[in-house]
């Protein structure tokens, strides 16, 4: 299991560093790079969706805990 995990991480890190975009410009240039590259937009959207789902789950858990233990 551990060897497999290490091998997968090693292989994945090469694929993750494949973006050769310019990341040394001004703030506006960096923001334009982020919103103009489809892979960056996909990751931003995925983070927003997962954050929203996480917020909904946490609110439901908090509501259930308040019901279970009473309002304090």
Secondary structure, DSSP 8 states (H G I E B T S, - for coil): -HHHHHHHHHHHHHHHTT-----SS-HHHHHHHHHHSHHHHHHHHHHHHHHHHHHHHHHHHHHHHHHHH---
